[in-house]
Amino acid sequence: MAEVHCQTDFSMGDLFANYQVENFFDEMFAEAAVARPHYTTLLKRFKEMAREDFERKRALAASAFLSQGITFTVYDDDQGTERIFPFDLIPRIIPAREWDLVERGLTQRITALNLFLHDVYHRQNILRDGVIPKQIVWEAMHFRPEFMNFDVPRNIYIHICGTDLIRDEHGNYLVLEDNARCPSGVSYVMENRQAMKRVFPDLFAQYRVRPVEDYSQELLNVLRFIAPAADGEPAVVLLTPGIYNSAYYEHSSLARSMGIEIVEGRDLVVQDAKVFMRTTKGLKRVDVIYRRIDDDFLDPRVFRKDSGLGVHGLVDAYRRGNVSVANAIGTGVADDKVVYHYVPKMIRYYLDQDPILPNVQTYIAADKQDLGFILDHIEELVIKAANESGGYGMLIGSEASQSERQEFAEKIKSDPRNYIAQPIVALSRSPSFCDDSMQGRHIDFRPYILVGQKVKIIPGGLTRVALRAGSLVVNSSQGGGSKDTWVVEEEEEDSGSGVME
C-alpha cells in the first residue's frame, strides 16, 4: 500500500465533505450527506479523527500486511510478481437482517448445486427431463465422465465454495458466479479482520461484529467429516502447486491455522492404492486432501500426462475410497459460467423453490437467439469466457474499442459454447480512500460456504474494491483491493442523523 504524504492537518470530515454518492447504490450513504443507520457510528468516528491519526492508522495497517507477507502474485508483470494486497480502511457493514437473506440464499444455492452434481454424475435426470440441454453439460470443460456413477464421500461434491455477489442500483443482491473448484481469498478475510481490530479496536467495542476467526476450525471439521473410516484422528493435508502459485500465501496460512501439513505433489506417494506423505520418520498415511490444484493436474496417469504438480495413482486411491479429496473431482462443471445460467432452474427442479438470490440476467451464446442478441448488442454487454477467472477472458463492451469488440465477436462465433454475456450492472459503491480523499468505488462480495455435516457460512466474506476510478473490475490482478466485511449482530440504532456538517 503506497504511503500518502500531506503537510496539511485537517479532519476526516473534510475528506467526506466532497464525497459524491452519484447514481449508484451506496453502501454507506442513503443519500448525499446522510449515512445509513448502521454506518452512523462509524461515520461519527471518522469525522472526529484528525488527518494525522488516519494516516498513522493507514501506515499501521500497511506495515501489518507487509510484516505478515500478505501478498498475491501477478503473472506476466514487468514490475515483479509479488505485491502487497491493497487494503482499504473503510469497512463494509452488513446488518443482521440483510445477512439473513444472504445466508438463506447461499444455503439454498449450494444445496441445489450439490444435488445437481450428484445427478449429472449418476442418473442425469435433469438432462433427461430437458431442464438443461444435455450438450451444455457434456461439452463443459470440467465435466469428468471418468467419474460417472462414482459415489463421493458423504455425497458432498462442493465442500468449499466462494459465491460472488453484487448489488444492483436498487441494492438488490445478485449472484455473479459460483467458484466451486478451488476458491481463493479467504485468508485475506482473516487478515483484514486482524488488521481492523488492531487499527480500530474502539469501533469493535461499539459494533457487535460477528467473528470470522472460526473459519479454519470449521474447514478442518468439514475435511475430517469426509474422511474414510480410520482408526484415530484422520490425517489431513493441503496440496498446493507450490510457492509460485498466486494463492500460495493463502495455502500456507490455512494449513498453519488448521494445524495440518502443506504438501506438494512430490511429497505424496501412492502404495497399494493408499496415499502416504513422505516425512523424516518415513511414510505417513493420508486420509483427506484439501487440494488447491485443478483436476487436470491432480494425477498424470488419468489427466494431463505432463503434470508435475500431482500424484501418480491418486485417482485410483480416491476411487477405492482410501482417500477423500475436497473439493471432489469433477465439481468444475458446476461453476462453468454457462451452467451458472441454469442454477435458478436447478433450484426449482431439485428443491421446488424459487431462488432467494437471483442470477444476473445472462445470455448464452450457445443459444442461437441469445447469440444474435449478443452480437447485435455487444457494446452494451459484458462478455465472459465460460471457464476464465480473475478478470481475464472478459470484454466490457462499453469500454472496448470497435476492433476489440469485433475480435471478441469472432471468438464468440467460432466457439459459442464458451461464452456468456450479461448486462453491464451498475455495481454498488462504497467510500474508499483514493487520491488523497474519500471517493466512491465499485465493490463486489465473496462469502465462503462450507458444506459438511451441515452448511455453514462465514459471517462476512471478502469485499473486493475496484480501486481505479470508474472501474468495474475488482480482481487484485486487475488493480483491485479489499475491505473488511462486518456482519453486525443486530442493526445499530441510529445514534444521530448521519448528516455531515
C-alpha positions as CSV (number, residue, x, y, z in Angstrom):
1,M,0.0,0.0,0.0
2,A,1.5,3.3,-1.1
3,E,2.2,5.9,1.6
4,V,0.4,9.2,1.2
5,H,2.3,12.3,2.4
6,C,0.4,15.5,3.2
7,Q,1.6,18.6,5.1
8,T,-1.9,19.9,5.9
9,D,-3.7,18.8,9.1
10,F,-7.4,18.6,8.6
11,S,-10.2,16.4,9.9
12,M,-11.7,13.3,8.2
13,G,-14.9,15.3,7.9
14,D,-13.3,17.4,5.2
15,L,-12.4,14.3,3.3
16,F,-16.1,13.2,3.3
17,A,-17.3,16.8,2.6
18,N,-16.8,16.3,-1.2
19,Y,-17.9,12.7,-1.3
20,Q,-20.3,12.1,-4.3
21,V,-23.0,9.4,-4.0
22,E,-23.9,9.8,-7.7
23,N,-26.4,7.5,-9.4
24,F,-25.3,4.2,-7.7
25,F,-26.4,2.3,-4.7
26,D,-24.1,3.5,-2.0
27,E,-23.4,1.1,0.8
28,M,-22.7,3.8,3.4
29,F,-25.0,6.7,2.4
30,A,-28.7,6.6,1.8
31,E,-28.5,9.9,0.0
32,A,-26.0,12.8,-0.2
33,A,-24.6,13.5,3.2
34,V,-27.0,11.1,5.0
35,A,-25.4,7.9,6.3
36,R,-27.4,4.7,6.6
37,P,-28.3,3.8,10.2
38,H,-25.7,1.0,10.6
39,Y,-23.0,3.4,9.4
40,T,-23.7,6.4,11.7
41,T,-21.4,5.3,14.5
42,L,-18.6,4.6,12.0
43,L,-19.1,8.0,10.3
44,K,-19.1,9.8,13.6
45,R,-15.8,8.1,14.5
46,F,-14.1,9.1,11.2
47,K,-15.4,12.6,11.3
48,E,-13.8,13.1,14.7
49,M,-10.5,11.7,13.5
50,A,-7.6,14.0,12.8
51,R,-5.9,13.5,9.4
52,E,-2.6,12.6,11.0
53,D,-4.3,9.9,13.1
54,F,-5.9,8.5,9.9
55,E,-2.5,8.5,8.1
56,R,-0.9,6.7,11.1
57,K,-3.6,4.0,11.0
58,R,-3.1,3.5,7.3
59,A,0.6,3.1,7.9
60,L,-0.1,0.7,10.7
61,A,-2.3,-1.5,8.6
62,A,0.2,-1.4,5.7
63,S,3.1,-2.4,7.9
64,A,1.0,-5.3,9.4
65,F,0.3,-6.7,5.9
66,L,4.0,-6.2,4.9
67,S,5.3,-7.9,8.0
68,Q,2.9,-10.8,7.6
69,G,4.0,-11.2,3.9
70,I,0.4,-10.9,2.8
71,T,0.8,-10.8,-1.0
72,F,-0.6,-12.0,-4.2
73,T,1.1,-12.9,-7.4
74,V,0.6,-11.1,-10.8
75,Y,1.8,-13.2,-13.7
76,D,3.5,-11.5,-16.7
77,D,4.1,-8.4,-14.7
78,D,7.2,-6.4,-15.6
79,Q,7.2,-4.8,-12.2
80,G,7.7,-8.1,-10.4
81,T,5.3,-10.8,-9.3
82,E,4.8,-10.3,-5.6
83,R,2.6,-7.4,-4.4
84,I,1.1,-6.4,-1.0
85,F,-2.6,-6.8,-1.2
86,P,-4.2,-3.3,-1.2
87,F,-6.4,-2.8,1.9
88,D,-9.0,-0.1,2.4
89,L,-9.7,1.1,6.0
90,I,-13.5,1.8,5.5
91,P,-15.2,-1.5,6.3
92,R,-18.3,-2.7,4.6
93,I,-21.1,-3.2,7.2
94,I,-24.0,-5.7,6.6
95,P,-26.9,-5.5,9.0
96,A,-28.2,-8.8,10.5
97,R,-31.5,-8.9,8.7
98,E,-29.7,-8.3,5.4
99,W,-27.2,-11.1,6.2
100,D,-30.0,-13.5,7.0
101,L,-31.3,-13.1,3.4
102,V,-27.8,-13.7,2.0
103,E,-27.2,-16.7,4.2
104,R,-30.6,-18.3,3.3
105,G,-30.0,-17.7,-0.4
106,L,-26.5,-19.2,-0.4
107,T,-27.6,-22.2,1.6
108,Q,-30.3,-22.8,-0.9
109,R,-27.9,-22.4,-3.8
110,I,-25.2,-24.7,-2.5
111,T,-27.7,-27.4,-1.7
112,A,-29.0,-27.3,-5.3
113,L,-25.5,-27.3,-6.8
114,N,-24.6,-30.4,-4.8
115,L,-27.8,-32.2,-5.8
116,F,-27.0,-31.2,-9.4
117,L,-23.5,-32.7,-9.3
118,H,-24.7,-35.9,-7.8
119,D,-27.4,-36.1,-10.5
120,V,-25.2,-35.4,-13.5
121,Y,-22.7,-38.0,-12.4
122,H,-25.4,-40.6,-11.8
123,R,-28.9,-40.7,-13.4
124,Q,-28.8,-37.3,-15.2
125,N,-32.5,-36.8,-14.6
126,I,-32.2,-33.0,-15.0
127,L,-30.8,-33.6,-18.5
128,R,-33.4,-36.3,-19.4
129,D,-36.2,-34.0,-18.3
130,G,-34.8,-31.3,-20.6
131,V,-34.3,-28.7,-17.8
132,I,-30.7,-28.3,-19.0
133,P,-29.7,-29.1,-22.6
134,K,-27.5,-32.3,-22.5
135,Q,-24.8,-30.7,-24.6
136,I,-24.3,-27.9,-22.2
137,V,-23.1,-30.4,-19.5
138,W,-21.4,-32.9,-21.8
139,E,-19.4,-30.2,-23.5
140,A,-18.4,-28.5,-20.3
141,M,-14.6,-28.2,-20.0
142,H,-14.6,-29.6,-16.4
143,F,-17.2,-32.3,-16.8
144,R,-15.4,-35.6,-15.9
145,P,-17.2,-38.6,-17.5
146,E,-14.5,-40.8,-15.9
147,F,-16.4,-40.3,-12.6
148,M,-19.8,-41.3,-13.8
149,N,-21.5,-43.5,-11.1
150,F,-18.8,-42.8,-8.6
151,D,-20.1,-42.1,-5.1
152,V,-18.2,-39.3,-3.4
153,P,-17.8,-39.4,0.3
154,R,-21.0,-38.3,2.2
155,N,-22.5,-37.4,-1.3
156,I,-20.9,-33.9,-1.0
157,Y,-19.1,-32.6,-4.1
158,I,-18.6,-29.0,-3.2
159,H,-17.2,-28.7,0.3
160,I,-15.8,-25.2,0.0
161,C,-17.5,-22.6,-2.3
162,G,-16.9,-18.9,-2.8
163,T,-20.0,-17.4,-4.5
164,D,-19.6,-13.9,-5.8
165,L,-22.4,-11.5,-5.1
166,I,-23.0,-7.9,-6.3
167,R,-25.7,-5.4,-5.6
168,D,-27.5,-3.5,-8.4
169,E,-28.6,0.1,-8.4
170,H,-31.5,-0.7,-6.1
171,G,-29.4,-2.5,-3.6
172,N,-30.7,-6.0,-4.5
173,Y,-28.2,-8.8,-4.1
174,L,-27.5,-10.8,-7.3
175,V,-25.3,-13.9,-7.8
176,L,-22.5,-13.1,-10.3
177,E,-20.8,-16.5,-10.3
178,D,-20.1,-19.6,-8.2
179,N,-16.5,-20.7,-7.5
180,A,-16.8,-24.4,-6.8
181,R,-13.3,-25.7,-7.7
182,C,-10.6,-24.1,-5.6
183,P,-12.0,-20.8,-4.4
184,S,-9.4,-18.4,-3.0
185,G,-9.3,-15.3,-0.9
186,V,-10.5,-16.4,2.5
187,S,-7.1,-15.8,4.1
188,Y,-7.5,-12.1,3.3
189,V,-10.8,-12.1,5.2
190,M,-8.9,-13.3,8.3
191,E,-6.0,-10.8,7.8
192,N,-8.4,-7.9,7.0
193,R,-10.2,-8.6,10.3
194,Q,-7.0,-8.8,12.3
195,A,-5.8,-5.5,10.8
196,M,-9.0,-3.7,11.6
197,K,-9.0,-5.0,15.1
198,R,-5.5,-3.7,15.6
199,V,-6.2,-0.3,13.9
200,F,-9.7,0.4,15.2
201,P,-10.2,-1.6,18.5
202,D,-12.7,1.1,19.7
203,L,-15.0,0.6,16.8
204,F,-15.2,-3.1,17.6
205,A,-16.3,-2.2,21.1
206,Q,-19.2,-0.1,19.7
207,Y,-20.3,-2.6,17.0
208,R,-21.3,-6.2,17.7
209,V,-19.4,-7.7,14.8
210,R,-19.8,-11.4,14.2
211,P,-16.5,-13.2,14.3
212,V,-14.8,-14.8,11.3
213,E,-11.9,-16.4,13.1
214,D,-13.7,-19.8,13.4
215,Y,-13.3,-20.4,9.7
216,S,-10.2,-22.6,9.9
217,Q,-11.6,-24.8,12.5
218,E,-14.9,-25.2,10.7
219,L,-13.0,-26.0,7.5
220,L,-11.0,-28.6,9.3
221,N,-14.2,-30.1,10.7
222,V,-15.6,-30.4,7.1
223,L,-12.4,-32.1,6.0
224,R,-12.4,-34.6,8.8
225,F,-16.2,-35.3,8.2
226,I,-15.5,-36.7,4.8
227,A,-12.5,-38.8,5.8
228,P,-12.6,-42.6,5.1
229,A,-13.2,-44.7,8.2
230,A,-9.9,-44.9,10.1
231,D,-8.6,-45.5,13.5
232,G,-7.9,-42.3,15.4
233,E,-8.0,-38.8,14.0
234,P,-7.9,-38.5,10.2
235,A,-4.7,-37.2,8.7
236,V,-5.5,-34.1,6.6
237,V,-3.1,-32.3,4.2
238,L,-3.3,-29.3,2.0
239,L,-2.0,-29.9,-1.5
240,T,-0.5,-26.8,-3.1
241,P,1.1,-26.3,-6.6
242,G,4.0,-24.6,-4.8
243,I,5.4,-21.3,-3.8
244,Y,5.0,-19.7,-7.3
245,N,1.2,-20.1,-7.2
246,S,-0.7,-16.9,-7.0
247,A,-2.5,-18.1,-3.8
248,Y,0.4,-19.7,-2.0
249,Y,0.3,-17.3,0.9
250,E,-3.3,-18.4,1.5
251,H,-2.4,-22.1,1.2
252,S,0.4,-21.8,3.8
253,S,-1.8,-19.6,6.1
254,L,-4.7,-22.0,6.0
255,A,-2.5,-25.1,6.6
256,R,-0.9,-23.3,9.6
257,S,-4.2,-22.2,11.1
258,M,-5.7,-25.7,10.8
259,G,-2.6,-27.3,12.2
260,I,-2.1,-29.6,9.1
261,E,0.8,-30.2,6.8
262,I,1.1,-28.3,3.5
263,V,2.5,-30.6,0.8
264,E,3.3,-30.6,-2.9
265,G,2.7,-33.5,-5.2
266,R,6.3,-34.7,-4.8
267,D,5.7,-35.1,-1.0
268,L,3.0,-37.7,-1.6
269,V,3.3,-41.3,-2.8
270,V,0.7,-43.9,-3.6
271,Q,1.3,-47.5,-2.5
272,D,-1.3,-50.3,-2.6
273,A,-3.9,-47.7,-3.6
274,K,-3.3,-45.7,-0.4
275,V,-1.8,-42.2,-0.2
276,F,1.2,-41.6,2.0
277,M,3.2,-38.5,2.9
278,R,6.9,-38.6,3.0
279,T,8.3,-37.5,6.4
280,T,11.6,-37.6,8.1
281,K,10.3,-40.6,10.1
282,G,9.1,-42.4,7.0
283,L,5.8,-42.7,5.2
284,K,2.6,-41.5,7.0
285,R,-0.9,-42.4,5.8
286,V,-3.0,-39.5,4.4
287,D,-6.8,-39.7,4.7
288,V,-8.0,-36.4,3.3
289,I,-6.5,-34.0,0.7
290,Y,-7.7,-30.4,0.6
291,R,-6.5,-29.8,-2.9
292,R,-5.7,-26.3,-4.3
293,I,-4.9,-27.8,-7.7
294,D,-7.3,-28.1,-10.6
295,D,-8.4,-31.6,-11.8
296,D,-6.2,-31.5,-14.8
297,F,-3.0,-31.6,-12.7
298,L,-4.0,-34.0,-9.9
299,D,-2.9,-37.3,-11.4
300,P,-0.8,-37.6,-14.6
301,R,-2.0,-41.2,-15.0
302,V,-5.6,-40.0,-15.6
303,F,-5.5,-36.3,-16.6
304,R,-2.6,-34.3,-18.0
305,K,0.3,-36.5,-18.6
306,D,2.8,-33.6,-18.3
307,S,1.7,-32.5,-14.9
308,G,4.5,-32.3,-12.4
309,L,2.1,-31.0,-9.7
310,G,0.0,-34.0,-8.9
311,V,0.4,-37.5,-7.6
312,H,0.7,-40.7,-9.6
313,G,-2.1,-43.1,-8.7
314,L,-4.1,-40.6,-6.6
315,V,-7.3,-41.1,-8.6
316,D,-7.1,-44.9,-8.1
317,A,-6.8,-44.4,-4.4
318,Y,-9.7,-41.9,-4.5
319,R,-11.9,-44.4,-6.5
320,R,-11.2,-47.1,-4.0
321,G,-12.3,-45.0,-1.1
322,N,-8.9,-44.9,0.5
323,V,-8.6,-41.1,0.4
324,S,-11.0,-38.2,0.2
325,V,-10.5,-35.1,-1.9
326,A,-12.0,-31.7,-1.3
327,N,-13.5,-30.3,-3.5
328,A,-14.5,-33.5,-5.3
329,I,-13.0,-34.2,-8.7
330,G,-15.5,-33.0,-11.3
331,T,-17.0,-30.1,-9.4
332,G,-15.8,-27.7,-12.1
333,V,-18.9,-28.4,-14.2
334,A,-20.9,-26.5,-11.6
335,D,-19.0,-23.3,-11.9
336,D,-18.9,-23.2,-15.6
337,K,-20.4,-19.8,-16.5
338,V,-22.8,-21.3,-19.0
339,V,-24.0,-23.9,-16.4
340,Y,-24.4,-20.9,-14.0
341,H,-27.2,-19.7,-16.2
342,Y,-29.3,-22.7,-15.2
343,V,-28.8,-22.6,-11.4
344,P,-32.2,-21.0,-10.8
345,K,-33.8,-23.9,-12.8
346,M,-31.8,-26.3,-10.6
347,I,-33.2,-24.7,-7.5
348,R,-36.8,-25.1,-8.8
349,Y,-36.1,-28.6,-10.1
350,Y,-34.4,-30.1,-7.0
351,L,-35.9,-28.1,-4.2
352,D,-39.2,-26.9,-5.7
353,Q,-38.4,-23.4,-4.5
354,D,-37.9,-20.0,-6.1
355,P,-34.3,-18.7,-5.9
356,I,-33.8,-16.4,-2.9
357,L,-30.8,-14.8,-4.6
358,P,-31.4,-14.3,-8.4
359,N,-28.7,-14.5,-11.0
360,V,-27.6,-11.6,-13.1
361,Q,-29.5,-11.7,-16.4
362,T,-27.4,-13.9,-18.6
363,Y,-27.4,-14.7,-22.3
364,I,-25.6,-17.8,-23.5
365,A,-24.0,-17.8,-27.0
366,A,-24.8,-21.5,-27.4
367,D,-28.4,-20.5,-27.8
368,K,-29.0,-19.2,-31.4
369,Q,-31.4,-16.5,-30.3
370,D,-29.1,-15.3,-27.5
371,L,-26.2,-15.4,-29.9
372,G,-27.9,-13.0,-32.2
373,F,-28.7,-10.6,-29.4
374,I,-25.1,-10.7,-28.1
375,L,-23.6,-9.9,-31.4
376,D,-26.1,-7.1,-32.0
377,H,-25.6,-5.5,-28.6
378,I,-22.0,-6.3,-27.8
379,E,-21.3,-2.7,-26.9
380,E,-23.9,-2.9,-24.1
381,L,-22.8,-6.2,-22.5
382,V,-20.1,-7.8,-20.5
383,I,-18.8,-10.9,-22.4
384,K,-17.2,-13.7,-20.4
385,A,-15.4,-16.9,-21.3
386,A,-17.0,-19.9,-19.6
387,N,-14.0,-21.0,-17.6
388,E,-11.8,-18.0,-17.2
389,S,-11.4,-16.1,-13.9
390,G,-9.5,-13.2,-12.3
391,G,-10.9,-10.7,-14.8
392,Y,-9.3,-12.5,-17.7
393,G,-11.2,-13.7,-20.8
394,M,-13.6,-10.8,-20.4
395,L,-14.8,-7.9,-22.5
396,I,-16.7,-4.9,-21.2
397,G,-18.4,-3.8,-24.3
398,S,-18.8,-0.1,-23.4
399,E,-15.1,0.3,-22.6
400,A,-13.8,-1.7,-25.6
401,S,-12.7,-0.3,-29.0
402,Q,-14.5,-1.2,-32.1
403,S,-11.7,-3.5,-33.1
404,E,-11.7,-5.2,-29.7
405,R,-15.4,-5.8,-30.0
406,Q,-15.0,-7.2,-33.5
407,E,-12.2,-9.5,-32.3
408,F,-14.4,-10.8,-29.5
409,A,-17.4,-11.3,-31.8
410,E,-15.3,-13.6,-34.0
411,K,-14.2,-15.6,-30.9
412,I,-17.9,-16.0,-29.9
413,K,-19.0,-17.1,-33.3
414,S,-16.1,-19.6,-33.6
415,D,-16.9,-21.2,-30.2
416,P,-20.3,-20.1,-28.9
417,R,-20.4,-22.8,-26.1
418,N,-17.5,-21.0,-24.4
419,Y,-19.2,-17.6,-23.9
420,I,-21.9,-15.9,-22.0
421,A,-23.0,-12.2,-21.9
422,Q,-24.5,-10.1,-19.2
423,P,-25.8,-6.5,-19.0
424,I,-23.4,-4.0,-17.5
425,V,-24.6,-3.9,-13.9
426,A,-24.0,-0.6,-12.0
427,L,-22.3,-2.3,-9.1
428,S,-22.9,-0.8,-5.7
429,R,-20.2,1.6,-4.4
430,S,-18.5,2.2,-1.0
431,P,-16.3,5.0,0.2
432,S,-12.6,4.2,-0.3
433,F,-9.6,6.4,0.3
434,C,-8.1,7.1,-3.1
435,D,-6.1,10.0,-4.4
436,D,-6.0,11.7,-1.0
437,S,-9.8,11.8,-0.5
438,M,-12.8,9.7,0.1
439,Q,-14.3,8.6,-3.2
440,G,-16.9,6.1,-4.3
441,R,-15.5,2.8,-5.7
442,H,-17.4,-0.2,-7.0
443,I,-17.3,-3.3,-4.9
444,D,-18.4,-7.0,-5.0
445,F,-18.6,-9.6,-2.3
446,R,-17.4,-13.2,-1.9
447,P,-18.9,-15.1,1.1
448,Y,-17.4,-18.5,1.8
449,I,-19.7,-21.5,2.2
450,L,-18.6,-24.7,3.9
451,V,-20.6,-28.0,3.5
452,G,-20.0,-30.8,5.9
453,Q,-22.5,-32.2,8.4
454,K,-24.4,-29.1,7.7
455,V,-24.0,-25.9,5.7
456,K,-22.0,-23.1,7.4
457,I,-21.3,-19.7,6.0
458,I,-18.6,-17.4,7.4
459,P,-20.4,-14.3,8.7
460,G,-18.8,-11.8,6.3
461,G,-16.5,-12.6,3.5
462,L,-14.2,-10.8,1.1
463,T,-15.4,-7.4,-0.1
464,R,-13.3,-6.6,-3.2
465,V,-12.9,-3.0,-4.4
466,A,-12.1,-1.7,-7.9
467,L,-9.6,1.0,-6.8
468,R,-9.4,2.6,-10.2
469,A,-12.0,5.3,-10.7
470,G,-15.0,4.1,-12.7
471,S,-13.6,0.5,-13.0
472,L,-16.0,-2.5,-12.5
473,V,-13.1,-5.0,-12.3
474,V,-12.4,-5.8,-8.6
475,N,-9.8,-8.6,-9.0
476,S,-6.5,-8.0,-7.3
477,S,-4.7,-9.0,-10.5
478,Q,-6.5,-6.2,-12.3
479,G,-5.8,-3.4,-9.7
480,G,-8.4,-4.2,-7.1
481,G,-8.1,-4.2,-3.3
482,S,-10.3,-5.3,-0.4
483,K,-12.2,-4.2,2.7
484,D,-13.1,-5.9,6.0
485,T,-16.7,-7.0,6.0
486,W,-18.7,-6.7,9.2
487,V,-21.9,-8.6,9.8
488,V,-23.3,-6.8,12.8
489,E,-25.1,-8.9,15.4
490,E,-28.0,-6.6,15.4
491,E,-28.7,-3.4,13.5
492,E,-27.1,-0.4,15.1
493,E,-29.5,2.2,16.4
494,D,-29.3,5.5,14.6
495,S,-27.1,7.4,17.1
496,G,-27.5,10.6,15.0
497,S,-28.8,11.9,11.8
498,G,-25.6,11.0,10.0
499,V,-25.8,14.3,8.2
500,M,-22.4,15.7,7.5
501,E,-21.6,19.2,8.6
